[in-house]
Amino acid sequence: MTIESTESAEPGAAEPADDYLERRTLRRGSAGWLLLTGLGVAYVVSGDYSGWNFGLAEGGFGGLAIAMALMGLMYVCMVFSLAELSSVLPTAGGGYGFARRALGPWGGFLTGTAILIEYVLAPAAISIFIGDYVESLGLFGLTSGWPVYLACFVVFIGIHLWGVGEALRFSFVVTGVAVAALLVFAVGAFLDFDASRLDDIAVHKDAVGASSWLPMGVMGIWAAFPFGMWFFLGVEGVPLAAEETRDPARTLPKAIRWSMAILVVLALLTFFASAGARGSAAIQDAGNPLVEALQPDGKATALSRIVNYAGLAGLVASFFSLIYAGSRQLFALSRAGYLPRFLSLTSSRKAPYLGLLVPGAIAFSLAAATGDGARMLNAAVFGATVSYALMSLSHIVLRRREPDLERPYRTPGGALTSSVALVLACAALVATFLVDVVAALIALGVYAVAVGYFGLYSRKHLVARAPEEEFAALAAAEAELERE
């Protein structure tokens, strides 16, 4: 492997080292722990409004409940691990940077690419869900389709191009509206709660272990894993804001832990209130399950319309935040030479404009071409689970290889905690093939092409002065000194 000191965006042309990084700099100190906590919730809050309910069709209420509990455990363990790693390596690369330090260039690239797959496909899925909410509200006479998807990408990428501080404040406000509405929804739904409605999905008697609580049998639990993840998917993106954060070593661990705590409470409220108010069978295929849960006779009520508008806000918050996360992941990989370097160029407002525009164009094209939010969701989960396994492994490796590394925050339970996350992430990865083998294979194919690009070209053209590469070089130098 060759690590180059500098190289310009134009192949073959050299530029001073300082100029290379100056043209690839984010705005420092734009976010404190409160904004980052809001960002962590914003990544995920759309999952409370749409997407999770498809898991009822895979495993029934009991199957999805167990899947949600196991995936919640995976995220809790992973979040504690990421909190430690982000305090050690606070760079925009997030999980890719952690894996680069622990597993080398191949591990860094495999992790970063998996995260990128998640953050390109998740906005595509959410834009489709936004279309469903817009259609149900009858806004402007629009139906779910490419004009709605295009408007989402154009408007919200435009706000990101304006600047990160403005973008995070916008996200925080919209997320606050969405969370408040979830609490209002839960109160209204629990007033009509009936436990007998929870297990009203027809039992598949030929399934092993089938019952009213597990209508698809024991395997339904496993098949529901990707949908149990939808209550938490994206929270791992908080460390991607490291270079735009004040005092990241302290701020990031605090923000990611608070984000996870809030998300667990919202998941429990949403899941039980929705299924108990209308019944699992009625909402299992709905594009807007919370609204359906409040309309037993199919007629809109004042509360259902409020929740519908708020659901739109929640979807916008996650859509908006995931675009941010995807752009920062692409920025970090490109700046270090893992992807074409021109993609990491930043504007006068320190926004990675091509890192926003290129993934946005790809995600819009996928949404417009397929209109299948569930398939996009499953493909995004494939990328997420690969990255979770590799990030958890990175924590284990660093704990064993570099036990004396300064750690401002330490994971409770140490490597045992990240080992639990690793096992559950591998189980969730297999589950993506149980739910939609086509989506999983498509994501795997994209992953394979990216791996080919890295193996044949970019691993020989990495940038030595990129932060992640400097961290790795420093670690290698320290290890060499210890051996001497």
N, C-alpha and C positions, 0 to 999 in steps of 0.2 A: 504494500500500500504506500502511495506517495501522498504526503500532506504538504500542500503548497502554502506559502506565506500569504500570498494575495493573488487575485486574478479578477479582472473586470467582468462586467456583465457581457461584454462582447468577446467571443472566443478569440484567443490569441493576443489580446491586448492587455498590457500590464498597467497597473495604477498603484500609487503609493499605498502602503498598508493602512495608514491612518485614514486616507480618503475612502478606502473600501468599507471600513466599519462606519465612518461618518455618514455614508449614504445608506446605511442600514441600521439606523438608530431609532428606538422607540422613545416616547415621551416619558421621562422618569418622574416618579413620585406622584402619579395621578390618582392613586387609589389607596385608601386606608382599609382597615379590617371590615368596617361596616359595608362599604361599597362592594368589597370582595365577597362578603357573606351574601349580599344581594345577588351578586353575579353567580355564586354557586347555586342558589335557589332558582335563579332565572334559567340556568341551563336546563333544569329538570321540570319546572312547574307545569309545562305543557303536558308532561306525562300523566299528571293527575286529571287533566281534562279530556284526554283522548289517547287511544292506543293500548293502554293496559287491559281494557275490557275484552280485547280479542283473545286474551288468555283464558277467559271463561269458556270459550268455545273449544279450547285445547284441553283444559283440565277440570272444568267446572269450578264451583266456588271453593271447595276444599282443596283441589289441586292448585289453583292459583294462590290461595292463602298460604299453603306450604311453600310454594315457589317464591312468593314474595318474602316470606320469613327467611328462607335460605339465601336469597339474593340480597336481602337487607343485611344479613350477617356478612356476606361477602364484601359488600360496600363498606360496612363499618370497619372491618378488618383492613381493607385496602386504604380507606381514608386515613386511618391511624398510621399506616405505613407511609403514605404519601406525605403526611404532615411532617414526619421525620425527614424524608428525602428532600422536601422543599425547603426545609430549614438548612440543609447541608448544601444544596445546589440550587440557589434561587435564580434560574435563568428562564428565558421565554420558551425554552424547549420542553419544559415540564417533564412528562414521562419519558420522552426521548432522551433528554439530558441525563436522567437518572440511569436509564439502561445503557447509555453510552459509557458512563463511568464504570458501571458494574460488569457489563457484558461485551464491551468493545464496540467498534464501528458497526459490525453486523447486527449486534443486539440493539444498538441505538436506531439504526435504520429500520429494522423490523418493527420495533415498537412505535416509532414516529409515523411510519406508513400506516400501521393499523389504526392509530389514533386519527390520522388524516382521513381514512376511509369512513370512520365513524362520523367525523365532523363535516364531511361533504354530503353523506347520505342522510343523516338525521335532519338537516334543514330541508332537504328535498321531501322527506316524509311529512315534516311539520307544515310545509307550505300546502301540501295536499289536505291536511287536516284543517288548516285555516280556510281553505276553499269550502270545506263541508260546513263550517260554522257560518261563513259569509252567506252561503246558500240558504241555510236554515233561518237566518235572520232576514233574508230577502233584501239585503243591502244593494241599492242601486240596480236591482233587478238582475244581479249577476248570479250565475251558476258556477259551481266548482269547475275550474278549468284553467288553461294556460294564462288568460289575462290576469287572473287573481294571483297566480304564482309569480308572474312577471312583475306585477306591482309590488309584491312583497320584496323581491330581491332588489329592485331598483331603489325603492324608498329607503330600505333599511341599510343597504350597503352604502347609500349616499350619506346617511347619518354617521356611519363608521368612518367614512372618508373625511368627515368634518373634524373628528378628533376623538381620542380615547376618553378623555375626561367627560366630554359631553355625552358620548355613547354610554358610558357606565352609569351616569346620572339618569339618562333616559330609561335605561334598563331597570334601574332601581325603582323608579316611580311606577313603571308598568308592572313590575313584579309585585310591588306592594298592593296594587289594585287586584291582581290575580289571587294573591294569598288571602286578602280580606274577603274576596268573594267565595273562596273555597270554604272559609269558616262560616259564612252566611249560608252557603249551600248545605253544609253539614247540619246546621241547626234545623233548617227547613226540612231536610230529608229525614232526619232522625225523628221528627214529629210524626212521620208516616211510616216509621220502621216496623217491619214485621219479620221476625226471624224465620218464619216458614217460607218466605220468598227466597231465601239465600240459596237453597239447594233445589230449585225447581227445574233444573235442566234434565232432560230425559236421560235415563241410565242406559249405557251401552252394555247390555248383559253379557256379551261375549268378551269384554275386556277383563283382564286379570285384576282382581281386587275392586271391581266396580261396585259402587254404592251411590246413594243419593248425594253424598258429599264428594265422592270421587266418581262422577258419572263416566269418565273415560278410563277409569282404572288407575293403577299405580303409575303407568307410563305417562299419564296425563300430567302428573306433577312435573316430570322432566320436560315435557313439551311446553309447559307454561313458563319455564325459566326466563326466556327472552322477554316475556310480557311482565313478569315480576320485576325484571330489571328496569322496565320503563318508568317506574316510580323514582328511580335514582340515576338513570343513565345521564352522564354528562358532568356530574359533580366533580369528577376527577380532573376537570379542566381548570379548576381554580389556580393551580400552580403556573399555568400558562401566562398569567398576568404578572409574574414575578418581577420582570424588568420595569414594569410600570407601577410598582408598589412601593409605598414608604415602609422602610424597615422590614423587608420581606422575610427575614429569618424568624421574626416574631409574629408578623401579621398573617402570613399564609397558613401556618398550622392552626391559629385561632379561627380564621375565617372558614377553613375547610371543615373543621369539627362542628362549628355552629351551623353551617349549611346542612350538614348531614343530620344533625339533631332535628332541625326544622322539617326536613324532608320526611323523616320517619313519622313524625306526628301527622303531617299532611297525608301521607300514604294511608295510614290506618283510618283516618277520618273519611277520606274519599272512598276507599274500598268498601267499608262496611255500610256507610250511609247510602251509597249508590245501589248496591245489590239489595239491601234491605228495604229500600223505598219502593222500588219498581219490580225487583226480581232479577236474578242473574240471566234468565232466558231472554228477557226483554231488552237487555242492554249489551248482550254479548257481541253483536255485530254492528252496533251503532257508531257512527262517525263522531257523534257528540253525546256520549253516554250520560253525562251529568244532566243535560237538558232532558233527555229521554226519561231519566229517573224521576224528574219532577213533573212529568206530563203523563199520568196514568191513562188518561182518555185521549191522548194525542193532541190536546188543545193547549196552546201556550198560556202560561199564567204569568203574573207580574214577576214572581221569583224566577221562573224558568227563563224569562227574557233577560233579567239581570245577570243570571249565571251564564247565559249564552254570550252576552256582550263581554263579560269578564273572562269567559273561556277564550274568546278571541284575544283578549289582552294577554292571557297566560301563554297562548300559542305564540303570539308575537314576541313575548319576553324570551322564550326559549329559542325561537327562531333567530332572533336578534343576537342573543348571547352565543349561540353555537356558531354563527358566522364569525363572531369575534374570535372564538377559540380556534376554529379552523384556520383563520388567517394567521394567527400567531404560531400555530404548529407549522404551517407551510413556510412562514417567515424564518423560523429557527432552522428547519431542515435545509432551506435554500441558502441561508447565510453561511452555513457550515459546509456547503458544497455537496450535500447529499442529493439535492434536487437542483435544477438549473438556477444559477445564481441571480439572474435578473428578476426572479420572482420575489426576492427579498428587498428590493429597492423601496425606500420610503419617500413619501411626499414631503413638502415643506411643513406640513402639519404633523410630521412623524407618524404617518399612517402607512402600513404596507399595502399600497394601492393594488398592485398586481396580486398580492396574497389574498385580497378581498375579491377582486373581479374574476380571477380565473376559477377558483372553486365555486363562486356564485354562478357563473355561466354553466359550469358542469352540472351543478345541482338543479338549476332551473331546467336544463335540457332533459334530465332524467325524470323530473316531476312531470313535465309537459308530455313526454313521450309515453310514460307508463300510467300516470294517474293512480298508481297503486301504492298507497301509503303503508299498508301492512308489509308489502314486499320490501320497500325501501327501509322500513324499520328493522326487519330481520337481517338485511344485509349490513346495516349500521351496527347491529348488535354483534355480528360476526367480527367486525373490526374491533369493537370495544372489548370483547372477551379475549381476543388475542393480546391486546395491549395490557389488559388487566393481569393476565398470566405472566407476561414478561416484566411488568412493573413490580409485581409481587416477588418474582424471582430475583429482581435487581435488589430489592431490600434485603432478602436473605443473603445474597452474595456479598453485599457491602458489609453487613453485620459480621460475617465470618472472615472476609478478606481484610477489612479495615476496621477492626474493633475500636481502635484509638482515634478514629476520625471525630473531629469536633461535631457534636450533635446538640444544637440549642434546644431541640425537642426530641424526646425519645419515645418510641412506640410502646405503649403498654403491652406486655407479653412478648416483646421482641420478635424474633424470627418465627415463633410459634403462631403469632397473629397473622403475619404475612403468608405463612404456609397454609392456613385455613383459606385465605383469599385465593391462593394459587390453585388449590384443589377444586374449589367451587367455580372458579373461572374456567377451568378446563371442562368441567361438567356442563357449564353454560354454553361453551363453544360447541360441544357435541350436540346440544339441544337445538342449535340453529339449523342443523341438518334435519332434525326430526320435524321441525315446523314447516320449513320451506327449503327443500334441498336445492331448488333452482336459484333462489336468492343467495344462499350460502356459497354455491359453486361459482356464481358470477363474482361475488366478492373475493373468493379465493383466486379466481382467474386474474382479476385486477391486481391482487397482491403479488401473484406470480410474475406478472409483467414488470411490476415495480422492482421486484427482487432481481430480475434479469438486468434491468437498467443499472442497478447499483453494482451488481457483480461484474458487469462488463465494462462499466465506465466510471461512475461517480466515486466509487471507493478509492480510485486512483487520483482523485482531484479534490480532496478535502482541503478545507481552509484552516491552517494552523492557528490563526488568531481569533477564530470564532470562540465564544466563551466555553461551549461544551468541549471543544478540542483542547483549549487551554487547561481546563480542569483535568482532562484525561492525561495531558502531557505532564502536568504537575504531579499527579498521582504516580505516574510511571517513574518520574525522576526521584520522588521520595522513596519508592520501593527499591530503586537501584541503590540509593544511598544506604538504606537499611541492610541490603545484602552485602555491601562493602564493609 
